[in-house]
Each structure stands twice: as C-alpha cells, then as structure tokens.
C-alpha cells in the first residue's frame, strides 16, 4: 500500500497506477477542520531522502467525504483513512464521521502530531497518551484501527505494546524522523518551520530495526514503513516480520513504484518457489546468540 501523505487522495495517481492493484490505498491525513499547513519553503531534498514540514494540509474530513470519497468508491481497492487531531477529542470525532460515510475499510491514526493542550508534545511520545487516543478512536468506530507510530521516542516498542493493550488492531511504523537543514550562506533554516520530517532511503535501516523489534513484542500485525524504494527493500521488512508494507517518498520519484514493487515481490516468490507470501513473512534467520546486538 502507499503511505499517507505521499499519494494525495488517490485521484492524483490514478493516471499512473491501477488503484485496484494496490493492497490498500491510504489517503492523506484528515483533521476535522480544513488546514492550510505551514508556509513555504516546506520541503527540501536531502542526501538519501527529503525533509518536509507540510503541516498536514488537508480539506477536512467533511470535505473529503463529499468531494474526494465518491471518486474512490469507483474502485475495489480497500481505502484506509489516515486521521489526526490537535486535541484528544478531535480524533474520535473524525473517526466517527468517516465510519458513517461508507467506502472506507480501516482507520490509520497518526499520533505523531502535537497535543496543543499538553504543551505541544506529540501524542505518540507518551505510551499512556497514545493508548488513550487509541481507546477513544476504538469507541468511535467498528472498523479496524491501525496506529501509526512515531520513531522519535526512547523505545518504540513500549508505545506499540501500549496501543495494543488499548485495542489497536495493527500498528504501522515508522513515521518520519525529526530533522533540519541550514543554508550556510544565509545561516537560515532551509525550511520555514525550522525542523521537518526526514523520509526516504536514509531512514530505512532505522525503520527496519524498529519493525523487527516491534514484531517481537506485539501480537497484532505490524506494517513496515520507511524508505522503501524497490522490491528488495519491501522484502526486507516482510522477512523481518511485517505483514504488509507502505511506500512513501518513492512515489514522488516514480509514481508507478507501488506496482513495480508488487511485481518484484511476486517475482521473488516465483524464483524461490514460494506459493504463499506468508511463508516469507518473519522468516529471518537470526544468529544463535544476540547477546551484543549493537556490535558488528
């Protein structure tokens, strides 16, 4: 599937991708009220990736239901709505409206955004607050709830276990890593917001490690996200134990990358004479001893 925020609302990529071929389509993050996002410049390229501080620009959940969702209903692909809020009570409000709309199969909850009532700390930075967001969303919808985890924490597995206990049906990880870039000539930030989210192949080893760790600590499905640019990258996440993957930044480089990765995975299974992809998931052959996992 695609990663939220990198595929618009599906219509933008429909000329390049047969949407029915995707495992699922994840729409751009939705809030209750429309958001303009941050002022430019708000996206720059970096070595091995990009920094963005778009600011979660979106038309709002109600406009999405009226203006964007009818187009997606033409397709058989499962639509996953990514949601976020600035306050705790905004999450269930958005989830409930989307659940009533019809044509959506699951909710993905972005807990990387700041909690305005808690001094701007991200909802996902505290396992207890992350769990409370999960509980609130679960009460507002009967659809599966996927919680998208931020990597900007001491131990992502603690948050994963917390949202699992609160009823999450799956987790997706990772969201972007916080970074920044400076124009040395003017000595000013290259992004108006100063900091932004780092994505792309530079973060893949971090994402892969976090997925591998999380798979070992939760029993719900884990969706791997972060720096997937080709089929081999996706295969790494599946071998590490992810039940599915999302492709983000690569969509900006190659709008057909999702289908190319799907074809590459199929080709791998054929070459290795595997009839079922589930034979591949979690098949990592680990060393007998992992007493010193951080040493070469």
C-alpha positions as CSV (number, residue, x, y, z in Angstrom):
1,X,0.0,0.0,0.0
2,X,1.1,3.6,-0.2
3,X,2.0,5.7,2.8
4,X,-0.3,8.6,3.8
5,X,0.6,12.0,2.6
6,X,2.5,10.7,-0.5
7,X,-0.4,9.7,-2.7
8,X,-2.9,12.5,-2.3
9,X,-6.4,11.2,-2.2
10,X,-5.8,8.6,-5.0
11,X,-7.1,10.6,-7.9
12,X,-3.8,12.3,-8.4
13,X,-2.1,8.9,-9.0
14,X,-4.9,7.2,-10.9
15,X,-3.4,8.2,-14.4
16,X,-0.2,6.3,-13.5
17,X,-1.4,3.4,-11.2
18,X,-4.2,0.9,-11.5
19,X,-5.5,1.6,-8.0
20,X,-7.3,-1.8,-7.9
21,X,-3.8,-3.5,-8.0
22,X,-2.8,-2.0,-4.6
23,X,-3.2,-3.9,-1.4
24,X,-4.8,-0.8,0.1
25,X,-4.9,2.9,-0.6
26,X,-4.1,5.2,2.4
27,X,-5.4,8.8,1.9
28,X,-3.7,12.0,3.1
29,X,-4.2,12.7,6.8
30,X,-7.5,14.2,7.7
31,X,-8.5,16.5,10.5
32,X,-11.9,17.8,11.5
33,X,-11.4,21.3,10.2
34,X,-9.5,22.2,7.0
35,X,-5.9,23.1,7.4
36,X,-3.7,25.3,5.2
37,X,-0.5,23.8,6.5
38,X,2.8,25.5,7.0
39,X,4.2,28.4,4.9
40,X,6.8,27.6,2.3
41,X,9.6,26.7,1.9
42,X,8.3,23.4,3.5
43,X,10.0,20.7,1.6
44,X,13.7,20.1,0.5
45,X,15.8,17.3,-0.8
46,X,18.5,15.9,1.4
47,X,21.2,13.2,0.8
48,X,19.2,10.0,0.6
49,X,15.8,11.5,1.2
50,X,13.8,14.6,1.9
51,X,12.7,16.9,4.7
52,X,9.1,18.1,4.8
53,X,7.1,20.3,7.1
54,X,3.9,20.4,5.1
55,X,1.9,20.9,8.3
56,X,-0.8,18.2,7.5
57,X,-2.6,20.4,4.9
58,X,-6.0,18.9,4.1
59,X,-9.5,19.9,3.2
60,X,-11.0,18.5,6.4
61,X,-13.0,15.2,7.0
62,X,-16.3,16.6,5.8
63,X,-15.0,17.9,2.5
64,X,-13.1,14.7,1.9
65,X,-16.4,12.7,2.3
66,X,-18.3,15.0,0.0
67,X,-15.6,15.7,-2.6
68,X,-12.9,13.0,-2.6
69,X,-14.5,9.8,-1.4
70,X,-17.0,9.4,-4.3
71,X,-14.1,9.0,-6.7
72,X,-12.5,6.3,-4.6
73,X,-15.8,4.4,-4.3
74,X,-15.4,3.5,-8.0
75,X,-12.6,1.2,-7.2
76,X,-12.4,-2.2,-5.5
77,X,-9.3,-1.2,-3.5
78,X,-9.6,-1.0,0.3
79,X,-9.5,2.6,1.3
80,X,-7.7,3.5,4.6
81,X,-8.4,6.9,6.1
82,X,-5.5,8.4,8.0
83,X,-6.6,10.8,10.7
84,X,-5.1,13.2,13.2
85,X,-6.1,15.8,15.8
86,X,-4.7,18.7,17.8
87,X,-6.7,17.6,20.8
88,X,-7.7,14.2,22.2
89,X,-11.4,14.7,21.4
90,X,-10.8,15.5,17.8
91,X,-9.6,12.0,17.0
92,X,-12.9,10.2,17.7
93,X,-14.9,13.0,16.1
94,X,-13.1,12.5,12.8
95,X,-13.2,8.7,13.1
96,X,-16.9,8.6,13.7
97,X,-17.7,10.8,10.7
98,X,-15.5,8.7,8.4
99,X,-17.1,5.5,9.7
100,X,-20.6,6.7,8.8
101,X,-19.5,7.8,5.3
102,X,-19.2,4.3,3.8
103,X,-16.5,3.2,1.4
104,X,-13.7,3.2,4.0
105,X,-12.3,-0.1,5.3
106,X,-10.0,1.0,8.1
107,X,-8.7,4.0,10.1
108,X,-5.0,4.8,10.5
109,X,-4.3,7.0,13.4
110,X,-1.4,9.5,13.2
111,X,-0.1,10.1,16.7
112,X,3.0,12.0,15.7
113,X,1.2,15.4,15.8
114,X,1.4,17.8,18.7
115,X,-1.1,17.8,21.5
116,X,-2.0,21.5,21.9
117,X,-3.4,21.0,25.4
118,X,-0.2,19.3,26.6
119,X,2.4,21.9,25.6
120,X,2.8,20.6,22.1
121,X,4.2,17.1,23.0
122,X,3.3,14.6,20.4
123,X,0.5,12.2,21.3
124,X,2.8,9.3,20.3
125,X,5.6,10.3,22.6
126,X,3.9,9.1,25.7
127,X,2.7,5.5,25.8
128,X,-0.2,6.4,28.1
129,X,-1.5,9.2,25.9
130,X,-1.0,7.1,22.8
131,X,-3.2,4.4,24.5
132,X,-5.9,6.9,25.3
133,X,-6.1,8.2,21.7
134,X,-6.4,4.5,20.6
135,X,-9.2,3.9,23.1
136,X,-11.1,7.0,22.0
137,X,-10.9,6.1,18.4
138,X,-11.9,2.5,19.0
139,X,-15.1,3.7,20.8
140,X,-15.9,5.8,17.7
141,X,-15.6,3.2,15.0
142,X,-16.3,-0.5,14.3
143,X,-13.6,-0.5,11.6
144,X,-10.1,-1.9,12.2
145,X,-7.8,0.7,13.8
146,X,-4.1,1.0,12.8
147,X,-2.0,3.2,14.9
148,X,1.0,4.8,13.1
149,X,3.9,5.2,15.5
150,X,6.5,7.9,15.7
151,X,10.2,6.9,15.8
152,X,11.0,10.0,17.9
153,X,10.8,8.1,21.2
154,X,13.2,6.3,23.5
155,X,11.6,2.9,22.9
156,X,9.0,2.5,20.1
157,X,8.1,-1.0,21.4
158,X,6.7,0.5,24.6
159,X,4.3,2.6,22.7
160,X,3.4,-0.3,20.4
161,X,2.6,-2.5,23.4
162,X,0.5,0.3,25.0
163,X,-1.7,0.9,22.0
164,X,-2.1,-2.9,21.5
165,X,-3.4,-3.1,25.1
166,X,-5.8,-0.3,24.3
167,X,-7.3,-2.2,21.4
168,X,-5.3,-1.3,18.3
169,X,-5.8,-3.9,15.6
170,X,-2.4,-3.2,14.0
171,X,0.5,-0.7,14.1
172,X,2.3,0.9,11.2
173,X,5.9,2.2,11.7
174,X,7.7,4.3,11.2
175,X,6.6,7.9,10.7
176,X,9.3,10.4,9.8
177,X,12.3,11.2,11.9
178,X,12.7,14.8,13.0
179,X,15.5,16.6,11.3
180,X,16.6,20.0,10.0
181,X,18.8,21.7,7.4
182,X,20.6,25.0,7.3
183,X,21.6,27.3,4.4
184,X,25.2,28.0,5.4
185,X,25.4,31.2,3.2
186,X,22.5,32.9,4.8
187,X,22.7,31.0,8.1
188,X,19.0,30.4,8.0
189,X,16.9,27.3,8.2
190,X,16.1,25.8,4.8
191,X,12.6,25.0,6.0
192,X,10.4,27.9,7.3
193,X,9.3,25.7,10.2
194,X,13.0,25.1,11.1
195,X,12.5,21.4,11.6
196,X,10.8,18.8,9.4
197,X,10.2,15.1,9.0
198,X,13.0,13.1,7.4
199,X,11.9,10.4,5.0
200,X,13.4,8.3,2.1
201,X,16.0,5.6,1.9
202,X,18.2,7.3,4.5
203,X,15.8,6.2,7.3
204,X,15.2,2.6,6.0
205,X,17.7,0.9,8.3
206,X,16.2,2.6,11.3
207,X,12.7,1.7,10.3
208,X,13.7,-1.9,9.6
209,X,15.3,-2.2,13.0
210,X,12.2,-0.8,14.8
211,X,9.9,-3.1,12.8
212,X,12.0,-6.1,13.7
213,X,11.9,-5.1,17.4
214,X,8.2,-4.4,17.5
215,X,7.3,-7.7,15.8
216,X,8.9,-9.5,18.7
217,X,6.9,-7.6,21.3
218,X,3.4,-7.4,20.0
219,X,0.9,-10.0,18.7
220,X,-1.0,-7.7,16.4
221,X,0.1,-7.2,12.7
222,X,2.9,-4.8,12.0
223,X,3.0,-2.7,8.8
224,X,6.5,-1.7,7.8
225,X,7.1,1.9,6.5
226,X,10.2,3.9,5.8
227,X,12.5,4.3,2.8
228,X,11.2,1.6,0.6
229,X,12.4,2.4,-3.0
230,X,12.4,-1.1,-4.6
231,X,11.1,-4.6,-4.2
232,X,14.2,-5.7,-2.3
233,X,13.6,-3.1,0.3
234,X,10.0,-4.2,0.8
235,X,11.2,-7.8,1.1
236,X,13.5,-6.9,4.0
237,X,10.5,-5.6,6.0
238,X,8.5,-8.8,5.2
239,X,11.3,-11.1,6.2
240,X,11.7,-9.1,9.4
241,X,8.1,-9.9,10.2
242,X,6.0,-7.1,8.8
243,X,2.6,-8.4,7.5
244,X,2.4,-5.5,4.9
245,X,4.4,-2.5,3.8
246,X,3.7,1.1,2.8
247,X,5.7,3.1,0.2
248,X,6.0,6.8,0.7
249,X,8.7,9.1,-0.6
250,X,9.4,6.8,-3.6
251,X,6.1,7.8,-5.0
252,X,7.5,11.3,-5.7
253,X,10.4,9.8,-7.6
254,X,8.4,7.2,-9.6
255,X,4.6,7.4,-9.5
256,X,4.4,3.7,-10.6
257,X,6.7,2.4,-7.8
258,X,3.9,0.7,-5.9
259,X,3.1,-1.6,-8.8
260,X,6.7,-2.2,-9.6
261,X,7.4,-3.3,-6.0
262,X,4.3,-5.6,-6.1
263,X,5.6,-7.2,-9.3
264,X,9.1,-7.5,-7.8
265,X,7.7,-9.3,-4.7
266,X,5.8,-11.7,-6.9
267,X,8.9,-12.4,-9.0
268,X,10.9,-13.2,-5.8
269,X,8.3,-15.7,-4.6
270,X,8.4,-17.4,-8.0
271,X,12.2,-17.6,-8.0
272,X,12.2,-19.0,-4.5
273,X,9.3,-21.4,-5.3
274,X,7.1,-20.0,-2.5
275,X,3.4,-20.5,-3.1
276,X,2.3,-18.2,-0.2
277,X,3.8,-14.9,0.9
278,X,3.1,-15.9,4.5
279,X,6.0,-18.4,4.1
280,X,8.2,-15.4,3.7
281,X,6.9,-13.2,6.5
282,X,9.0,-13.4,9.6
283,X,11.5,-15.8,8.0
284,X,14.6,-14.0,9.1
285,X,17.4,-16.5,10.0
286,X,18.9,-14.9,13.1
287,X,22.3,-15.7,14.7
288,X,22.2,-18.2,17.5
289,X,23.2,-15.5,20.0
290,X,22.2,-11.9,20.2
291,X,23.9,-11.0,23.4
292,X,25.6,-8.0,21.8
293,X,23.0,-6.9,19.1
294,X,24.6,-3.5,18.5
295,X,28.1,-4.7,17.8
296,X,29.2,-5.6,14.2
